[in-house]
Amino acid sequence: MDVRPLAERMRPETLAQVVGQEQLTAAGKIIHQIVEKKQPTSLILWGPPGSGKTTLARIIARETGAAFIELSAVTAGKADVTRVIEDAQVNQRLGQRTVLFVDEIHRFNKAQQDAFLPHVEDGTIVLIGATTENPSFEVINPLLSRSRVLVLEPLDTSAITAIIKSAAKELKLTAKKLPKTSVDLLAQLSAGDARVALGNLELAVQLAGDRPVTPQVVETAAQTKLPGYDKKGENHYNVISAFIKSMRGSDPNAALYYLARMLQAGEDPKFVARRMVIFASEDIGLAAPAALNLAVSTFLAVERIGMPECQYSLFHCAAVLAKSKKDRSVADAMSGALSAARQYPDLPVPLTLRNAPTKLMKDLGYNRDYHWQANFQAEGGFLPPELSELHLLD
């Protein structure tokens, strides 16, 4: 009896068995060419969990005739890396290439990643790294320059459905035992992660026993999938970017959806409130000055009330900001003023505007002709002559 998890039993062993990622595996695409020409190449596979990174690395090694060694950056240490390199050197002397697969390569620090460079350079190993984080930030440039970065996408619903149906055949599940409604729900709840889909299916079958795997059983097995959101990872920045841009584009539906995603994933509500305070001045500004008051009040409410009740204030504020008219004149004026201040940091202040606390300073013309009144017009203007043409706001 095979006691391995269903996801492991269903792992493809050849490229022809792979479902999804056609942008990499279809005829003429890079992984297909690597396998066809039997020339393993150093790669960084960047994609979400369950998208097939480990599977593709194993297939590349198997179908190109290379030895395959797998390390996890979470548990591997210097001794493990040294042992792998020694084994690869033995393989090299025997005329066999070695594919070293490093799962979660972003977990290795700079010095640990540096250790691979000479061995990739001299062909001792073909390095395939897998990461869920943006390699631009997490993988050192010398390693990136020696590798091809391939982007894997979350598996779409049709691919997940095909994987579930294939697993159903493996488990000898009839359409009565696993109805289409349950298959569709399993695919929907997987969020593009094949491992999650197969894990949910396996547990649902166990829970159902001799009964059909109904949608209710699937929901019990799946519970709630944790959002694909890491407060320090790239998706953190992607979702907050989508939130800001949705408000900027005056789409309250999208803005509230992304806000809900952040809060459900455990984002600090003060982080969101701070971004809305910035947005109120940067993107709304003079079109609705009261928006800043609302945003600041929202931040205070978040501080004083806390979750979950402060969600009302956050959603209230986000809806108002999204529906408000937008005006960038404050942001543009700020940019222009800062630029002028950098270019002319030491221009003398016009005499009329200078402080004159002593008789000598008054005799020198400081504060001359200044009148304390509304709409006072200084002779020659308020700016130094060199900036007389500066125009930031109407």
Kinemage of the C-alpha trace (Angstrom):
@kinemage 1
@onewidth
@group {chain A} dominant
@subgroup {mainchain}
@vectorlist {calphas} color= white
{ca met a 1} P 0.000 0.000 0.000
{ca asp a 2} L 1.372 3.410 -1.005
{ca val a 3} L 1.208 5.581 2.120
{ca arg a 4} L 2.622 8.707 0.509
{ca pro a 5} L 0.343 11.792 0.474
{ca leu a 6} L -1.880 12.020 -2.586
{ca ala a 7} L -0.067 15.136 -3.821
{ca glu a 8} L 3.214 13.217 -3.857
{ca arg a 9} L 1.689 10.176 -5.556
{ca met a 10} L 0.206 12.400 -8.278
{ca arg a 11} L 3.436 14.306 -8.957
{ca pro a 12} L 4.226 14.116 -12.716
{ca glu a 13} L 7.382 12.249 -13.675
{ca thr a 14} L 7.656 13.389 -17.290
{ca leu a 15} L 7.126 16.721 -18.994
{ca ala a 16} L 4.235 15.242 -20.994
{ca gln a 17} L 2.359 14.621 -17.732
{ca val a 18} L 2.658 18.216 -16.498
{ca val a 19} L -0.598 20.172 -16.412
{ca gly a 20} L -0.359 23.964 -16.648
{ca gln a 21} L 2.610 26.325 -17.049
{ca glu a 22} L 2.346 25.987 -20.840
{ca gln a 23} L 4.261 29.255 -21.199
{ca leu a 24} L 7.319 27.245 -20.077
{ca thr a 25} L 6.543 23.643 -20.997
{ca ala a 26} L 4.795 23.771 -24.387
{ca ala a 27} L 6.683 22.812 -27.526
{ca gly a 28} L 9.276 25.443 -28.347
{ca lys a 29} L 9.215 26.952 -24.857
{ca ile a 30} L 12.305 27.025 -22.679
{ca ile a 31} L 11.784 23.996 -20.407
{ca his a 32} L 10.614 21.898 -23.332
{ca gln a 33} L 13.789 22.856 -25.215
{ca ile a 34} L 16.017 22.113 -22.206
{ca val a 35} L 14.514 18.614 -21.948
{ca glu a 36} L 14.504 18.037 -25.702
{ca lys a 37} L 18.172 18.986 -26.105
{ca lys a 38} L 19.141 17.286 -22.820
{ca gln a 39} L 21.064 20.371 -21.721
{ca pro a 40} L 20.181 21.253 -18.112
{ca thr a 41} L 20.587 24.944 -17.387
{ca ser a 42} L 20.833 26.904 -14.145
{ca leu a 43} L 17.404 28.358 -13.407
{ca ile a 44} L 15.555 30.349 -10.774
{ca leu a 45} L 11.939 29.168 -10.666
{ca trp a 46} L 9.802 31.946 -9.193
{ca gly a 47} L 6.191 31.194 -8.415
{ca pro a 48} L 3.571 30.638 -5.714
{ca pro a 49} L 3.294 27.425 -3.669
{ca gly a 50} L 1.860 24.456 -5.527
{ca ser a 51} L 2.657 25.806 -8.996
{ca gly a 52} L 5.093 23.001 -9.879
{ca lys a 53} L 8.589 24.316 -9.113
{ca thr a 54} L 9.891 21.128 -7.484
{ca thr a 55} L 8.187 18.933 -10.060
{ca leu a 56} L 9.765 20.764 -12.994
{ca ala a 57} L 13.224 20.644 -11.400
{ca arg a 58} L 12.966 16.874 -10.912
{ca ile a 59} L 11.711 16.351 -14.461
{ca ile a 60} L 14.534 18.434 -15.931
{ca ala a 61} L 17.106 16.302 -14.100
{ca arg a 62} L 15.400 13.002 -14.943
{ca glu a 63} L 14.826 13.717 -18.625
{ca thr a 64} L 18.313 15.152 -19.205
{ca gly a 65} L 20.027 12.226 -17.465
{ca ala a 66} L 21.497 14.321 -14.669
{ca ala a 67} L 21.897 13.304 -11.054
{ca phe a 68} L 19.402 15.107 -8.848
{ca ile a 69} L 20.175 16.407 -5.369
{ca glu a 70} L 17.603 18.349 -3.380
{ca leu a 71} L 18.251 20.768 -0.510
{ca ser a 72} L 15.912 22.954 1.497
{ca ala a 73} L 17.375 26.328 2.409
{ca val a 74} L 15.289 26.203 5.584
{ca thr a 75} L 17.164 23.222 7.050
{ca ala a 76} L 20.436 22.947 5.084
{ca gly a 77} L 23.690 24.189 6.557
{ca lys a 78} L 27.262 24.661 5.355
{ca ala a 79} L 28.108 20.965 5.882
{ca asp a 80} L 25.175 19.923 3.658
{ca val a 81} L 26.300 22.225 0.859
{ca thr a 82} L 29.896 20.968 1.138
{ca arg a 83} L 28.744 17.358 0.931
{ca val a 84} L 26.598 18.105 -2.123
{ca ile a 85} L 29.506 19.766 -3.923
{ca glu a 86} L 31.767 16.784 -3.142
{ca asp a 87} L 29.162 14.379 -4.559
{ca ala a 88} L 28.752 16.574 -7.641
{ca gln a 89} L 32.519 16.587 -8.201
{ca val a 90} L 32.515 12.789 -8.132
{ca asn a 91} L 29.661 12.763 -10.668
{ca gln a 92} L 31.562 15.222 -12.838
{ca arg a 93} L 34.621 12.954 -12.921
{ca leu a 94} L 32.333 10.102 -13.986
{ca gly a 95} L 30.936 12.248 -16.808
{ca gln a 96} L 27.522 12.899 -15.268
{ca arg a 97} L 26.023 16.294 -14.616
{ca thr a 98} L 24.436 17.146 -11.274
{ca val a 99} L 21.306 19.230 -10.861
{ca leu a 100} L 21.228 20.774 -7.397
{ca phe a 101} L 17.721 21.886 -6.524
{ca val a 102} L 17.542 24.406 -3.672
{ca asp a 103} L 14.014 24.895 -2.401
{ca glu a 104} L 13.272 28.334 -0.922
{ca ile a 105} L 16.643 29.627 -2.065
{ca his a 106} L 15.702 33.095 -0.807
{ca arg a 107} L 16.215 31.732 2.720
{ca phe a 108} L 19.966 31.474 2.096
{ca asn a 109} L 21.869 34.636 3.009
{ca lys a 110} L 24.294 36.405 0.668
{ca ala a 111} L 27.345 34.462 1.870
{ca gln a 112} L 25.548 31.123 1.448
{ca gln a 113} L 24.431 32.054 -2.063
{ca asp a 114} L 27.946 33.238 -2.897
{ca ala a 115} L 29.234 29.747 -2.080
{ca phe a 116} L 27.453 28.324 -5.135
{ca leu a 117} L 29.008 30.726 -7.653
{ca pro a 118} L 32.357 29.014 -8.417
{ca his a 119} L 30.658 25.622 -8.728
{ca val a 120} L 28.018 26.951 -11.108
{ca glu a 121} L 30.775 28.751 -13.015
{ca asp a 122} L 32.939 25.650 -13.530
{ca gly a 123} L 29.990 23.357 -14.293
{ca thr a 124} L 30.252 21.208 -11.153
{ca ile a 125} L 26.547 21.831 -10.522
{ca val a 126} L 23.570 23.020 -12.492
{ca leu a 127} L 21.704 25.085 -9.901
{ca ile a 128} L 17.916 25.251 -9.948
{ca gly a 129} L 16.565 27.464 -7.189
{ca ala a 130} L 12.904 27.733 -6.239
{ca thr a 131} L 11.470 30.805 -4.565
{ca thr a 132} L 8.104 32.325 -3.768
{ca glu a 133} L 9.769 35.741 -3.351
{ca asn a 134} L 10.850 38.213 -6.009
{ca pro a 135} L 14.376 37.094 -7.047
{ca ser a 136} L 15.332 40.701 -7.769
{ca phe a 137} L 15.325 41.314 -4.017
{ca glu a 138} L 16.130 37.881 -2.597
{ca val a 139} L 18.762 36.354 -4.911
{ca ile a 140} L 22.214 37.917 -5.337
{ca asn a 141} L 22.953 39.537 -8.696
{ca pro a 142} L 25.953 37.315 -9.576
{ca leu a 143} L 23.733 34.251 -9.224
{ca leu a 144} L 20.934 35.863 -11.225
{ca ser a 145} L 23.374 36.719 -14.016
{ca arg a 146} L 24.363 33.036 -14.264
{ca ser a 147} L 20.769 31.777 -14.290
{ca arg a 148} L 17.539 32.199 -16.196
{ca val a 149} L 14.620 33.424 -14.117
{ca leu a 150} L 11.406 31.621 -15.064
{ca val a 151} L 8.073 32.856 -13.722
{ca leu a 152} L 5.436 30.273 -12.813
{ca glu a 153} L 1.838 31.417 -12.494
{ca pro a 154} L -0.817 30.095 -10.108
{ca leu a 155} L -2.535 27.205 -11.871
{ca asp a 156} L -5.812 28.245 -13.450
{ca thr a 157} L -9.124 26.574 -12.667
{ca ser a 158} L -9.043 24.317 -15.724
{ca ala a 159} L -5.592 22.999 -14.813
{ca ile a 160} L -6.579 22.369 -11.183
{ca thr a 161} L -9.774 20.654 -12.327
{ca ala a 162} L -7.781 18.370 -14.634
{ca ile a 163} L -5.434 17.465 -11.772
{ca ile a 164} L -8.364 16.692 -9.465
{ca lys a 165} L -10.008 14.484 -12.093
{ca ser a 166} L -6.757 12.631 -12.647
{ca ala a 167} L -6.464 12.058 -8.896
{ca ala a 168} L -10.071 10.858 -8.791
{ca lys a 169} L -9.173 8.150 -11.307
{ca glu a 170} L -6.169 7.195 -9.192
{ca leu a 171} L -8.478 6.872 -6.174
{ca lys a 172} L -11.130 5.063 -8.266
{ca leu a 173} L -13.773 7.662 -7.422
{ca thr a 174} L -16.906 7.542 -9.535
{ca ala a 175} L -18.866 10.629 -10.576
{ca lys a 176} L -21.450 9.639 -7.949
{ca lys a 177} L -18.783 9.474 -5.252
{ca leu a 178} L -17.189 12.765 -6.350
{ca pro a 179} L -19.812 14.911 -8.115
{ca lys a 180} L -18.909 17.792 -10.409
{ca thr a 181} L -20.057 20.385 -7.846
{ca ser a 182} L -17.452 19.062 -5.421
{ca val a 183} L -14.734 19.052 -8.079
{ca asp a 184} L -15.550 22.657 -8.937
{ca leu a 185} L -15.474 23.654 -5.273
{ca leu a 186} L -12.136 21.909 -4.704
{ca ala a 187} L -10.685 23.824 -7.652
{ca gln a 188} L -12.104 27.113 -6.402
{ca leu a 189} L -10.793 26.669 -2.859
{ca ser a 190} L -7.285 25.749 -4.036
{ca ala a 191} L -6.434 29.321 -5.133
{ca gly a 192} L -4.217 27.943 -7.901
{ca asp a 193} L -2.272 25.584 -5.614
{ca ala a 194} L -2.319 21.966 -6.826
{ca arg a 195} L -0.947 20.689 -3.516
{ca val a 196} L -3.817 22.333 -1.622
{ca ala a 197} L -6.390 20.901 -4.040
{ca leu a 198} L -5.064 17.353 -3.696
{ca gly a 199} L -4.681 17.643 0.070
{ca asn a 200} L -8.280 18.832 0.399
{ca leu a 201} L -9.489 16.012 -1.866
{ca glu a 202} L -7.605 13.374 0.117
{ca leu a 203} L -9.020 14.571 3.444
{ca ala a 204} L -12.528 14.970 2.022
{ca val a 205} L -12.496 11.349 0.828
{ca gln a 206} L -11.387 10.208 4.269
{ca leu a 207} L -14.105 12.258 5.992
{ca ala a 208} L -16.814 11.046 3.608
{ca gly a 209} L -16.020 7.367 4.122
{ca asp a 210} L -18.626 5.373 2.185
{ca arg a 211} L -20.755 8.447 1.544
{ca pro a 212} L -20.419 10.786 -1.487
{ca val a 213} L -17.913 13.633 -1.248
{ca thr a 214} L -20.472 16.456 -1.146
{ca pro a 215} L -19.617 20.178 -1.252
{ca gln a 216} L -20.340 20.289 2.480
{ca val a 217} L -17.692 17.626 3.088
{ca val a 218} L -15.257 19.559 0.885
{ca glu a 219} L -15.874 22.715 2.909
{ca thr a 220} L -15.251 20.826 6.136
{ca ala a 221} L -12.000 19.410 4.768
{ca ala a 222} L -10.774 22.680 3.304
{ca gln a 223} L -11.747 24.970 6.169
{ca thr a 224} L -10.352 28.408 5.270
{ca lys a 225} L -7.326 28.689 3.036
{ca leu a 226} L -4.858 31.199 4.449
{ca pro a 227} L -4.502 34.173 2.105
{ca gly a 228} L -1.448 34.176 -0.120
{ca tyr a 229} L -0.018 37.198 1.637
{ca asp a 230} L 3.294 37.709 3.415
{ca lys a 231} L 3.632 40.970 5.310
{ca lys a 232} L 7.297 41.120 4.351
{ca gly a 233} L 7.022 39.580 0.906
{ca glu a 234} L 6.299 40.828 -2.568
{ca asn a 235} L 2.580 40.112 -2.414
{ca his a 236} L 2.359 42.539 0.495
{ca tyr a 237} L 3.530 45.320 -1.813
{ca asn a 238} L 1.420 44.106 -4.732
{ca val a 239} L -1.818 44.207 -2.727
{ca ile a 240} L -1.195 47.588 -1.115
{ca ser a 241} L -0.251 48.915 -4.559
{ca ala a 242} L -3.528 47.592 -5.978
{ca phe a 243} L -5.415 49.187 -3.060
{ca ile a 244} L -3.860 52.621 -3.654
{ca lys a 245} L -4.270 52.460 -7.428
{ca ser a 246} L -7.902 51.389 -7.096
{ca met a 247} L -8.633 54.439 -4.922
{ca arg a 248} L -6.673 56.597 -7.367
{ca gly a 249} L -8.768 55.209 -10.204
{ca ser a 250} L -11.977 55.935 -8.247
{ca asp a 251} L -13.015 52.270 -8.085
{ca pro a 252} L -14.422 51.744 -4.561
{ca asn a 253} L -15.333 48.104 -5.252
{ca ala a 254} L -11.737 47.147 -6.003
{ca ala a 255} L -10.367 49.311 -3.190
{ca leu a 256} L -12.606 47.659 -0.581
{ca tyr a 257} L -11.774 44.176 -1.895
{ca tyr a 258} L -8.019 44.749 -1.555
{ca leu a 259} L -8.550 46.330 1.855
{ca ala a 260} L -10.451 43.225 2.967
{ca arg a 261} L -7.669 40.973 1.681
{ca met a 262} L -5.057 42.859 3.678
{ca leu a 263} L -7.042 42.826 6.894
{ca gln a 264} L -7.984 39.143 6.604
{ca ala a 265} L -4.314 38.301 6.068
{ca gly a 266} L -3.393 40.002 9.332
{ca glu a 267} L -2.013 43.275 8.005
{ca asp a 268} L -1.444 45.967 10.625
{ca pro a 269} L -4.486 48.285 10.270
{ca lys a 270} L -2.285 51.256 11.203
{ca phe a 271} L -0.191 50.570 8.095
{ca val a 272} L -3.314 50.857 5.937
{ca ala a 273} L -4.503 53.976 7.788
{ca arg a 274} L -1.120 55.671 7.321
{ca arg a 275} L -1.267 55.032 3.583
{ca met a 276} L -4.731 56.623 3.417
{ca val a 277} L -3.475 59.732 5.244
{ca ile a 278} L -0.755 60.062 2.611
{ca phe a 279} L -3.266 59.415 -0.179
{ca ala a 280} L -5.611 62.144 1.070
{ca ser a 281} L -2.969 64.821 0.451
{ca glu a 282} L -1.138 63.252 -2.469
{ca asp a 283} L -4.086 62.247 -4.655
{ca ile a 284} L -7.057 64.312 -3.447
{ca gly a 285} L -5.441 67.427 -2.034
{ca leu a 286} L -7.232 70.627 -2.933
{ca ala a 287} L -10.130 68.836 -4.652
{ca ala a 288} L -11.516 67.876 -1.214
{ca pro a 289} L -9.364 69.244 1.625
{ca ala a 290} L -11.593 67.601 4.244
{ca ala a 291} L -10.393 64.192 3.049
{ca leu a 292} L -7.208 64.700 5.063
{ca asn a 293} L -9.256 65.325 8.208
{ca leu a 294} L -11.165 62.093 7.622
{ca ala a 295} L -7.976 60.103 7.012
{ca val a 296} L -6.300 61.452 10.155
{ca ser a 297} L -9.451 60.773 12.173
{ca thr a 298} L -9.458 57.239 10.792
{ca phe a 299} L -5.859 56.726 11.892
{ca leu a 300} L -6.748 57.928 15.388
{ca ala a 301} L -9.779 55.627 15.470
{ca val a 302} L -7.625 52.674 14.472
{ca glu a 303} L -5.137 53.515 17.219
{ca arg a 304} L -7.774 53.932 19.912
{ca ile a 305} L -10.305 51.262 18.982
{ca gly a 306} L -8.232 48.497 17.405
{ca met a 307} L -9.390 45.449 15.491
{ca pro a 308} L -11.937 44.268 14.638
{ca glu a 309} L -14.192 47.285 15.283
{ca cys a 310} L -11.842 49.772 13.595
{ca gln a 311} L -12.621 48.032 10.300
{ca tyr a 312} L -15.746 50.182 10.044
{ca ser a 313} L -13.603 53.322 10.033
{ca leu a 314} L -11.112 51.859 7.551
{ca phe a 315} L -13.809 50.821 5.060
{ca his a 316} L -15.630 54.151 5.554
{ca cys a 317} L -12.483 56.130 4.824
{ca ala a 318} L -11.411 53.979 1.861
{ca ala a 319} L -14.848 54.315 0.260
{ca val a 320} L -14.816 58.106 0.637
{ca leu a 321} L -11.273 58.452 -0.710
{ca ala a 322} L -12.057 56.229 -3.680
{ca lys a 323} L -15.204 58.198 -4.563
{ca ser a 324} L -13.636 61.646 -4.038
{ca lys a 325} L -12.500 63.856 -6.892
{ca lys a 326} L -8.770 63.623 -7.450
{ca asp a 327} L -6.277 66.473 -7.700
{ca arg a 328} L -2.487 66.153 -7.912
{ca ser a 329} L -1.680 69.861 -7.679
{ca val a 330} L -0.384 69.633 -4.084
{ca ala a 331} L 1.913 66.727 -4.944
{ca asp a 332} L 3.120 68.448 -8.108
{ca ala a 333} L 3.657 71.736 -6.254
{ca met a 334} L 5.587 69.928 -3.517
{ca ser a 335} L 7.823 68.281 -6.098
{ca gly a 336} L 8.463 71.622 -7.821
{ca ala a 337} L 9.177 73.405 -4.539
{ca leu a 338} L 11.632 70.743 -3.391
{ca ser a 339} L 13.369 70.849 -6.758
{ca ala a 340} L 13.710 74.650 -6.584
{ca ala a 341} L 14.995 74.450 -3.006
{ca arg a 342} L 17.633 71.915 -4.030
{ca gln a 343} L 18.722 74.028 -7.001
{ca tyr a 344} L 18.748 77.337 -5.069
{ca pro a 345} L 19.316 76.418 -1.409
{ca asp a 346} L 20.922 79.722 -0.312
{ca leu a 347} L 19.150 82.586 -2.094
{ca pro a 348} L 18.800 85.662 0.157
{ca val a 349} L 15.330 86.333 1.532
{ca pro a 350} L 13.968 89.683 0.202
{ca leu a 351} L 14.611 92.502 2.703
{ca thr a 352} L 10.914 93.268 3.130
{ca leu a 353} L 10.281 89.769 4.475
{ca arg a 354} L 13.199 89.582 6.890
{ca asn a 355} L 12.833 89.678 10.637
{ca ala a 356} L 14.031 92.970 12.213
{ca pro a 357} L 14.367 92.609 15.990
{ca thr a 358} L 17.099 95.315 16.293
{ca lys a 359} L 17.439 98.988 15.233
{ca leu a 360} L 20.519 98.144 13.142
{ca met a 361} L 18.606 95.587 11.134
{ca lys a 362} L 15.773 98.044 10.583
{ca asp a 363} L 18.289 100.662 9.418
{ca leu a 364} L 19.653 98.113 6.941
{ca gly a 365} L 16.200 97.806 5.402
{ca tyr a 366} L 15.031 94.616 7.069
{ca asn a 367} L 11.214 94.430 7.239
{ca arg a 368} L 10.914 97.801 5.388
{ca asp a 369} L 7.497 98.526 3.908
{ca tyr a 370} L 5.987 95.434 5.438
{ca his a 371} L 2.433 95.932 6.727
{ca trp a 372} L 0.709 93.456 8.980
{ca gln a 373} L -2.503 93.055 7.003
{ca ala a 374} L -4.378 90.495 4.991
{ca asn a 375} L -3.321 90.105 1.354
{ca phe a 376} L -0.227 92.273 1.843
{ca gln a 377} L 1.650 92.594 -1.443
{ca ala a 378} L 5.404 92.830 -1.098
{ca glu a 379} L 7.133 95.125 -3.559
{ca gly a 380} L 9.037 92.865 -5.927
{ca gly a 381} L 7.140 89.795 -4.703
{ca phe a 382} L 7.786 87.279 -1.957
{ca leu a 383} L 10.393 85.196 -3.777
{ca pro a 384} L 14.032 86.007 -4.482
{ca pro a 385} L 14.403 87.658 -7.912
{ca glu a 386} L 16.016 84.514 -9.341
{ca leu a 387} L 12.744 82.640 -8.727
{ca ser a 388} L 10.334 85.340 -9.827
{ca glu a 389} L 8.992 83.017 -12.559
{ca leu a 390} L 8.433 80.060 -10.229
{ca his a 391} L 4.800 78.961 -10.530
{ca leu a 392} L 3.678 76.012 -8.406
{ca leu a 393} L -0.017 76.645 -7.671
{ca asp a 394} L -2.742 78.903 -9.032
